[in-house]
């Protein structure tokens, strides 16, 4: 099952992405989602297959969502994930002891 997707980024929330079938565009995205997401900004197009791996999403879930609802919303990582990837010197407190 191969799907050609358009990926849109949110102008309101860093690292939030919306996957849609390229042929459908944004027509299957619920109107209620767009005020939260903001005006979608096209980032790139991508061919998705079950064998492909994605950096932060389960490809099976993305393909299922595209087929069942016509879109997949990728939420930004939790704040804890950002903190785990900060360099050690930024995590240390600079207060004198």
Z-matrix of the N, CA and C atoms (Angstrom, degrees):
N
C 1 1.441
C 2 1.529 1 108.26
N 3 1.294 2 117.20 1 107.63
C 4 1.456 3 123.51 2 -178.83
C 5 1.524 4 108.31 3 -106.57
N 6 1.324 5 116.96 4 133.54
C 7 1.461 6 122.45 5 179.77
C 8 1.523 7 109.20 6 -128.41
N 9 1.332 8 116.28 7 133.63
C 10 1.459 9 120.76 8 174.39
C 11 1.528 10 106.47 9 -97.06
N 12 1.316 11 115.35 10 119.09
C 13 1.460 12 121.74 11 -174.55
C 14 1.515 13 111.63 12 -114.71
N 15 1.312 14 113.98 13 151.58
C 16 1.457 15 121.51 14 166.58
C 17 1.516 16 105.87 15 -107.43
N 18 1.320 17 115.99 16 134.93
C 19 1.448 18 122.23 17 -179.61
C 20 1.534 19 107.18 18 -110.79
N 21 1.330 20 115.11 19 128.52
C 22 1.460 21 121.62 20 179.29
C 23 1.515 22 109.26 21 -116.98
N 24 1.326 23 116.36 22 141.96
C 25 1.460 24 119.51 23 175.83
C 26 1.526 25 109.04 24 -103.12
N 27 1.308 26 114.41 25 152.88
C 28 1.453 27 120.91 26 179.36
C 29 1.521 28 110.06 27 -85.26
N 30 1.329 29 117.28 28 133.56
C 31 1.460 30 118.97 29 174.39
C 32 1.539 31 111.90 30 -79.12
N 33 1.332 32 116.62 31 -9.99
C 34 1.467 33 121.11 32 -176.09
C 35 1.518 34 113.71 33 -97.70
N 36 1.314 35 116.67 34 -29.82
C 37 1.467 36 120.00 35 -173.67
C 38 1.527 37 108.77 36 -133.08
N 39 1.326 38 116.00 37 118.17
C 40 1.460 39 121.28 38 179.66
C 41 1.532 40 110.28 39 -60.71
N 42 1.306 41 116.44 40 135.12
C 43 1.464 42 125.09 41 177.72
C 44 1.532 43 114.29 42 68.00
N 45 1.318 44 117.71 43 22.76
C 46 1.463 45 121.27 44 171.66
C 47 1.530 46 106.72 45 -102.65
N 48 1.332 47 115.77 46 128.74
C 49 1.465 48 121.29 47 -176.53
C 50 1.515 49 111.24 48 -130.34
N 51 1.314 50 115.39 49 150.52
C 52 1.449 51 122.98 50 178.65
C 53 1.525 52 107.60 51 -120.57
N 54 1.333 53 116.28 52 120.80
C 55 1.459 54 122.68 53 177.55
C 56 1.526 55 107.32 54 -98.48
N 57 1.331 56 117.30 55 130.31
C 58 1.469 57 121.42 56 175.29
C 59 1.526 58 108.41 57 -136.60
N 60 1.323 59 115.99 58 157.02
C 61 1.459 60 119.33 59 173.23
C 62 1.520 61 107.90 60 -68.66
N 63 1.308 62 115.89 61 131.27
C 64 1.466 63 119.83 62 -176.44
C 65 1.527 64 111.03 63 -57.84
N 66 1.328 65 117.68 64 -39.74
C 67 1.466 66 121.35 65 -178.67
C 68 1.526 67 112.41 66 -63.68
N 69 1.354 68 117.10 67 -32.13
C 70 1.468 69 121.57 68 -179.01
C 71 1.521 70 112.85 69 -87.45
N 72 1.312 71 116.61 70 -24.35
C 73 1.458 72 119.19 71 -174.06
C 74 1.517 73 109.91 72 61.93
N 75 1.304 74 116.69 73 -141.41
C 76 1.466 75 121.69 74 -177.21
C 77 1.520 76 113.49 75 -93.71
N 78 1.330 77 117.97 76 6.31
C 79 1.468 78 120.16 77 -173.42
C 80 1.526 79 114.70 78 -64.68
N 81 1.328 80 119.24 79 -23.89
C 82 1.479 81 121.25 80 -179.56
C 83 1.531 82 112.87 81 -96.08
N 84 1.315 83 117.34 82 -0.66
C 85 1.466 84 121.10 83 178.63
C 86 1.527 85 107.81 84 -78.40
N 87 1.341 86 118.28 85 128.35
C 88 1.461 87 120.29 86 -179.16
C 89 1.534 88 112.02 87 -61.48
N 90 1.324 89 115.71 88 139.66
C 91 1.464 90 120.38 89 180.00
C 92 1.527 91 112.03 90 -58.13
N 93 1.313 92 117.23 91 -33.95
C 94 1.454 93 121.15 92 -178.80
C 95 1.516 94 114.07 93 -67.25
N 96 1.314 95 117.39 94 -19.85
C 97 1.465 96 121.11 95 -179.90
C 98 1.526 97 111.57 96 -78.85
N 99 1.314 98 117.24 97 -34.52
C 100 1.462 99 120.57 98 -173.02
C 101 1.532 100 114.75 99 -64.31
N 102 1.327 101 120.87 100 -38.36
C 103 1.468 102 117.83 101 176.26
C 104 1.533 103 112.34 102 -60.86
N 105 1.311 104 117.19 103 -35.47
C 106 1.460 105 122.76 104 177.62
C 107 1.533 106 110.75 105 -71.24
N 108 1.339 107 116.56 106 -42.69
C 109 1.464 108 123.19 107 -176.40
C 110 1.528 109 111.46 108 -77.38
N 111 1.330 110 116.96 109 -36.34
C 112 1.456 111 121.76 110 -173.36
C 113 1.523 112 109.61 111 94.92
N 114 1.313 113 117.22 112 177.24
C 115 1.464 114 121.28 113 178.52
C 116 1.528 115 108.60 114 -68.35
N 117 1.340 116 117.57 115 115.22
C 118 1.465 117 120.25 116 -176.45
C 119 1.530 118 112.79 117 -58.99
N 120 1.321 119 115.38 118 135.45
C 121 1.463 120 122.67 119 177.95
C 122 1.531 121 106.74 120 -110.72
N 123 1.357 122 116.50 121 117.58
C 124 1.468 123 120.18 122 -178.17
C 125 1.522 124 109.80 123 -62.27
N 126 1.333 125 116.10 124 124.24
C 127 1.465 126 121.57 125 179.58
C 128 1.530 127 110.80 126 -98.01
N 129 1.354 128 116.48 127 -51.64
C 130 1.460 129 120.77 128 179.85
C 131 1.515 130 109.93 129 -172.69
N 132 1.333 131 115.75 130 169.61
C 133 1.457 132 122.63 131 174.49
C 134 1.525 133 107.67 132 -109.25
N 135 1.336 134 115.51 133 151.90
C 136 1.450 135 120.53 134 -173.54
C 137 1.519 136 109.74 135 -150.27
N 138 1.325 137 116.59 136 140.53
C 139 1.468 138 121.46 137 173.91
C 140 1.526 139 106.60 138 -92.10
N 141 1.325 140 115.34 139 122.72
C 142 1.467 141 120.72 140 179.53
C 143 1.520 142 110.03 141 -108.07
N 144 1.315 143 116.10 142 133.84
C 145 1.465 144 123.56 143 174.97
C 146 1.523 145 107.08 144 -134.32
N 147 1.325 146 118.46 145 159.60
C 148 1.473 147 119.81 146 179.23
C 149 1.530 148 113.43 147 -59.24
N 150 1.322 149 117.47 148 -24.08
C 151 1.467 150 121.18 149 -178.11
C 152 1.530 151 112.43 150 -82.25
N 153 1.309 152 117.46 151 -17.09
C 154 1.462 153 121.46 152 -176.97
C 155 1.527 154 109.72 153 -73.07
N 156 1.315 155 116.03 154 146.23
C 157 1.460 156 119.99 155 173.61
C 158 1.522 157 108.93 156 -108.49
N 159 1.306 158 115.10 157 145.30
C 160 1.458 159 121.63 158 176.66
C 161 1.524 160 108.09 159 -115.46
N 162 1.311 161 116.87 160 149.96
C 163 1.464 162 120.96 161 -174.75
C 164 1.521 163 113.20 162 -60.79
N 165 1.333 164 117.46 163 -44.46
C 166 1.462 165 118.90 164 -173.81
C 167 1.523 166 114.12 165 -127.44
N 168 1.289 167 118.36 166 5.40
C 169 1.462 168 120.49 167 -177.39
C 170 1.520 169 110.91 168 -126.94
N 171 1.313 170 116.04 169 151.71
C 172 1.455 171 123.32 170 175.11
C 173 1.530 172 107.37 171 -81.89
N 174 1.321 173 117.53 172 115.54
C 175 1.465 174 121.84 173 -175.68
C 176 1.521 175 111.74 174 -58.11
N 177 1.323 176 117.76 175 -36.17
C 178 1.468 177 121.08 176 179.61
C 179 1.524 178 110.23 177 -62.58
N 180 1.320 179 116.80 178 -44.67
C 181 1.471 180 121.72 179 179.70
C 182 1.526 181 110.83 180 -65.87
N 183 1.325 182 117.52 181 -41.28
C 184 1.470 183 121.09 182 178.68
C 185 1.527 184 109.96 183 -60.82
N 186 1.331 185 116.96 184 -48.51
C 187 1.469 186 120.38 185 -179.63
C 188 1.529 187 111.69 186 -63.73
N 189 1.331 188 117.07 187 -40.05
C 190 1.474 189 120.58 188 177.47
C 191 1.527 190 110.85 189 -61.52
N 192 1.330 191 116.83 190 -45.50
C 193 1.463 192 120.79 191 179.87
C 194 1.526 193 111.54 192 -64.24
N 195 1.318 194 116.94 193 -39.82
C 196 1.467 195 119.89 194 178.20
C 197 1.523 196 110.71 195 -62.00
N 198 1.329 197 116.82 196 -41.70
C 199 1.463 198 120.59 197 -179.55
C 200 1.524 199 112.31 198 -72.07
N 201 1.331 200 117.15 199 -42.20
C 202 1.465 201 119.88 200 -173.65
C 203 1.525 202 113.70 201 -82.78
N 204 1.338 203 117.83 202 -39.85
C 205 1.458 204 119.05 203 -175.61
C 206 1.519 205 114.11 204 -119.97
N 207 1.327 206 117.13 205 -9.43
C 208 1.464 207 120.49 206 176.47
C 209 1.512 208 115.13 207 89.05
N 210 1.322 209 117.82 208 2.35
C 211 1.463 210 120.91 209 177.82
C 212 1.531 211 109.24 210 -159.51
N 213 1.323 212 115.04 211 163.86
C 214 1.466 213 121.50 212 172.64
C 215 1.515 214 106.46 213 -138.21
N 216 1.325 215 116.65 214 129.42
C 217 1.457 216 121.99 215 178.91
C 218 1.520 217 109.39 216 -102.05
N 219 1.327 218 116.04 217 120.45
C 220 1.467 219 121.53 218 176.08
C 221 1.517 220 107.89 219 -97.75
N 222 1.314 221 115.08 220 115.29
C 223 1.457 222 120.90 221 179.96
C 224 1.524 223 110.25 222 -81.86
N 225 1.341 224 117.22 223 154.15
C 226 1.465 225 119.31 224 176.65
C 227 1.525 226 110.37 225 -66.16
N 228 1.329 227 117.06 226 157.55
C 229 1.461 228 119.02 227 178.18
C 230 1.528 229 109.97 228 -65.49
N 231 1.316 230 115.76 229 155.27
C 232 1.459 231 121.08 230 177.22
C 233 1.523 232 109.41 231 -64.71
N 234 1.321 233 116.65 232 154.99
C 235 1.468 234 120.90 233 -178.67
C 236 1.517 235 111.85 234 -57.31
N 237 1.327 236 117.81 235 -33.73
C 238 1.457 237 120.69 236 179.98
C 239 1.528 238 110.83 237 -59.94
N 240 1.364 239 116.46 238 -35.61
C 241 1.458 240 119.34 239 179.47
C 242 1.521 241 110.76 240 -66.74
N 243 1.329 242 117.69 241 -36.64
C 244 1.462 243 120.23 242 176.41
C 245 1.523 244 109.87 243 -62.69
N 246 1.319 245 116.24 244 -44.61
C 247 1.460 246 120.83 245 -176.98
C 248 1.519 247 110.80 246 -64.29
N 249 1.322 248 117.90 247 -39.77
C 250 1.461 249 120.70 248 -179.97
C 251 1.524 250 112.12 249 -61.53
N 252 1.325 251 117.96 250 -26.39
C 253 1.456 252 121.07 251 -176.28
C 254 1.526 253 113.17 252 -98.23
N 255 1.319 254 118.08 253 3.13
C 256 1.457 255 120.54 254 177.01
C 257 1.529 256 109.52 255 -74.96
N 258 1.330 257 116.52 256 146.25
C 259 1.473 258 118.73 257 175.45
C 260 1.525 259 110.61 258 -60.31
N 261 1.306 260 116.63 259 147.29
C 262 1.470 261 122.89 260 -176.43
C 263 1.529 262 111.80 261 -54.75
N 264 1.337 263 118.49 262 -38.75
C 265 1.472 264 119.96 263 -177.42
C 266 1.531 265 112.37 264 -65.42
N 267 1.338 266 117.83 265 -24.09
C 268 1.460 267 120.38 266 176.91
C 269 1.524 268 111.71 267 -81.30
N 270 1.305 269 116.75 268 -21.48
C 271 1.459 270 120.42 269 -179.44
C 272 1.535 271 111.66 270 -84.53
N 273 1.339 272 117.05 271 -23.50
C 274 1.452 273 120.89 272 179.90
C 275 1.524 274 110.45 273 -73.88
N 276 1.306 275 117.28 274 142.62
C 277 1.460 276 121.26 275 176.36
C 278 1.516 277 108.51 276 -81.12
N 279 1.309 278 115.71 277 144.31
C 280 1.460 279 120.73 278 -179.47
C 281 1.533 280 112.28 279 -99.56
N 282 1.315 281 117.15 280 11.32
C 283 1.463 282 120.52 281 -179.84
C 284 1.528 283 109.06 282 -71.62
N 285 1.350 284 116.53 283 139.11
C 286 1.474 285 118.40 284 175.26
C 287 1.528 286 110.05 285 -67.30
N 288 1.284 287 115.04 286 146.32
C 289 1.479 288 120.04 287 -178.38
C 290 1.492 289 110.80 288 -95.37
